[in-house]
Amino acid sequence: MSALSLPAERPAEAVRAVESAVDAALIRRRRRNLQVQVLRVLLALVLLGGWELGARTKVIDPFFWGQPSGIAAQIWTWITEGTSTGPLWEQIAVTMEETVLGFAIGVVLGVVSGIVLGRNRFLADVLSPYIKAANSIPRVVLGSIFVIALGLGIQSKVALAVVLVFFIVFFNAFQGVREVDRNLLANARILGADGRRLTTEVIIPSALSWIMASLHVSFGFALVGAVVGEYLGSLQGVGLMIVTAQNTFNANGVFAAIVILATLALVAEALVTAVENRLVRWRPNTVTDVTI
């Protein structure tokens, strides 16, 4: 009887061993995540605490470099009393509207242009020097031109954000299309895929990782474009808050605006990551833990 029961017991033992290994891996991952969070908090406390201590002991001149308590007080003042140009939420809303519009338009133009030129080598060769020349132009110069041509309204800020986003997304989409596995394309053609289905069902999904990688960087550049545009000339926005703080020698105000922008960028990064995880859930998990 025991000989007959061995085949049944061994699979059960194997299942228990696998379950134990999975549980141990989950415990290690949770412990690592906890360690990462604790170290992040400790690093922030050390940096901010050292900054505050240095400012209070005059090792760091708070007039030029501000101090964390003054930055927090400035943000609270903006929240409760508003800024010199209106409520804080209005300034944030204006900047985010410019950023999101510039980001969306730049992404669409960059993806479409990258896929078209990536699929058409002759057209890419014709336009290559013009694209490189346009990409080499300093963006601040374009910002000044946009302010002159489009005025102090939202249009000039969106235009600058579009230019900053476009080239990042374009080059990633272009390279992603060029890097598609040729064997995969050949197999799809053998199975009867026409040009449209080849693009929508093979090329775009294959280049999606490249495109999504560019989005993590490009939203930050869209935010930079909006703020720089406001810095050059605007009626509202976080960039104008920075200019106002600079003109009044308010270092805490400049850093407070930077904190607000960093917070917005982190929230946007989390949203882009969530969208990426949803769109490319088919992608195999990459190895993230390296043992030394």
Solvent accessible surface area in square Angstrom, and as a share of the most:
residue,aa,sasa,rsa
1,M,189,0.85
2,S,87,0.56
3,A,75,0.58
4,L,142,0.71
5,S,42,0.27
6,L,76,0.38
7,P,87,0.55
8,A,72,0.56
9,E,81,0.36
10,R,154,0.56
11,P,74,0.47
12,A,40,0.31
13,E,94,0.42
14,A,56,0.43
15,V,85,0.49
16,R,137,0.50
17,A,64,0.49
18,V,95,0.55
19,E,96,0.43
20,S,69,0.45
21,A,63,0.49
22,V,77,0.44
23,D,78,0.41
24,A,40,0.31
25,A,43,0.34
26,L,79,0.39
27,I,88,0.45
28,R,141,0.52
29,R,150,0.55
30,R,161,0.59
31,R,128,0.47
32,R,126,0.46
33,N,71,0.36
34,L,115,0.57
35,Q,99,0.44
36,V,44,0.25
37,Q,94,0.42
38,V,72,0.41
39,L,114,0.57
40,R,148,0.54
41,V,86,0.49
42,L,90,0.45
43,L,109,0.54
44,A,45,0.35
45,L,110,0.55
46,V,103,0.59
47,L,113,0.56
48,L,89,0.44
49,G,38,0.36
50,G,41,0.39
51,W,58,0.20
52,E,28,0.13
53,L,116,0.58
54,G,9,0.09
55,A,2,0.01
56,R,157,0.57
57,T,76,0.44
58,K,148,0.63
59,V,124,0.71
60,I,54,0.27
61,D,62,0.32
62,P,31,0.19
63,F,116,0.48
64,F,135,0.56
65,W,151,0.53
66,G,0,0.00
67,Q,36,0.16
68,P,24,0.15
69,S,49,0.32
70,G,16,0.16
71,I,12,0.06
72,A,62,0.48
73,A,58,0.45
74,Q,31,0.14
75,I,36,0.18
76,W,161,0.57
77,T,51,0.30
78,W,21,0.07
79,I,100,0.51
80,T,75,0.43
81,E,142,0.64
82,G,18,0.17
83,T,23,0.13
84,S,95,0.61
85,T,49,0.29
86,G,21,0.20
87,P,56,0.35
88,L,18,0.09
89,W,170,0.60
90,E,53,0.24
91,Q,0,0.00
92,I,41,0.21
93,A,47,0.37
94,V,34,0.20
95,T,0,0.00
96,M,44,0.20
97,E,92,0.41
98,E,4,0.02
99,T,0,0.00
100,V,74,0.42
101,L,77,0.38
102,G,0,0.00
103,F,33,0.14
104,A,48,0.37
105,I,75,0.38
106,G,0,0.00
107,V,25,0.14
108,V,90,0.52
109,L,85,0.42
110,G,0,0.00
111,V,29,0.16
112,V,83,0.48
113,S,33,0.21
114,G,0,0.00
115,I,17,0.09
116,V,72,0.41
117,L,10,0.05
118,G,9,0.08
119,R,97,0.35
120,N,66,0.34
121,R,143,0.52
122,F,160,0.66
123,L,63,0.31
124,A,9,0.07
125,D,93,0.48
126,V,72,0.42
127,L,65,0.32
128,S,35,0.23
129,P,79,0.50
130,Y,152,0.58
131,I,30,0.15
132,K,136,0.58
133,A,59,0.46
134,A,39,0.30
135,N,55,0.28
136,S,84,0.54
137,I,69,0.35
138,P,84,0.53
139,R,54,0.20
140,V,90,0.52
141,V,76,0.44
142,L,30,0.15
143,G,1,0.01
144,S,45,0.29
145,I,88,0.44
146,F,39,0.16
147,V,27,0.15
148,I,150,0.76
149,A,75,0.58
150,L,81,0.40
151,G,29,0.28
152,L,81,0.40
153,G,35,0.34
154,I,54,0.27
155,Q,104,0.46
156,S,1,0.01
157,K,1,0.00
158,V,17,0.10
159,A,22,0.17
160,L,2,0.01
161,A,0,0.00
162,V,21,0.12
163,V,28,0.16
164,L,16,0.08
165,V,0,0.00
166,F,42,0.18
167,F,20,0.08
168,I,36,0.18
169,V,0,0.00
170,F,5,0.02
171,F,77,0.32
172,N,39,0.20
173,A,0,0.00
174,F,39,0.16
175,Q,69,0.31
176,G,1,0.01
177,V,5,0.03
178,R,50,0.18
179,E,97,0.43
180,V,7,0.04
181,D,79,0.41
182,R,129,0.47
183,N,106,0.54
184,L,83,0.41
185,L,6,0.03
186,A,45,0.35
187,N,80,0.41
188,A,13,0.10
189,R,132,0.48
190,I,139,0.71
191,L,157,0.78
192,G,59,0.57
193,A,25,0.20
194,D,77,0.40
195,G,42,0.40
196,R,166,0.61
197,R,110,0.40
198,L,5,0.02
199,T,27,0.15
200,T,65,0.38
201,E,99,0.44
202,V,21,0.12
203,I,4,0.02
204,I,54,0.27
205,P,43,0.27
206,S,40,0.26
207,A,0,0.00
208,L,33,0.16
209,S,33,0.21
210,W,97,0.34
211,I,10,0.05
212,M,4,0.02
213,A,53,0.41
214,S,3,0.02
215,L,21,0.10
216,H,52,0.23
217,V,77,0.44
218,S,0,0.00
219,F,19,0.08
220,G,28,0.27
221,F,85,0.36
222,A,0,0.00
223,L,12,0.06
224,V,76,0.44
225,G,0,0.00
226,A,0,0.00
227,V,18,0.10
228,V,45,0.26
229,G,1,0.01
230,E,1,0.01
231,Y,91,0.35
232,L,67,0.33
233,G,14,0.14
234,S,16,0.10
235,L,129,0.64
236,Q,62,0.28
237,G,0,0.00
238,V,0,0.00
239,G,0,0.00
240,L,32,0.16
241,M,8,0.04
242,I,22,0.11
243,V,28,0.16
244,T,47,0.28
245,A,5,0.04
246,Q,91,0.40
247,N,98,0.50
248,T,90,0.52
249,F,151,0.63
250,N,47,0.24
251,A,17,0.13
252,N,37,0.19
253,G,0,0.00
254,V,36,0.21
255,F,53,0.22
256,A,0,0.00
257,A,0,0.00
258,I,82,0.41
259,V,65,0.37
260,I,16,0.08
261,L,24,0.12
262,A,49,0.38
263,T,71,0.41
264,L,31,0.15
265,A,33,0.25
266,L,126,0.63
267,V,83,0.48
268,A,8,0.06
269,E,67,0.30
270,A,61,0.47
271,L,115,0.57
272,V,17,0.09
273,T,48,0.28
274,A,58,0.45
275,V,75,0.43
276,E,20,0.09
277,N,87,0.45
278,R,168,0.61
279,L,88,0.44
280,V,5,0.03
281,R,167,0.61
282,W,141,0.49
283,R,83,0.30
284,P,106,0.67
285,N,151,0.78
286,T,100,0.58
287,V,134,0.77
288,T,105,0.61
289,D,86,0.44
290,V,123,0.71
291,T,133,0.77
292,I,208,1.06
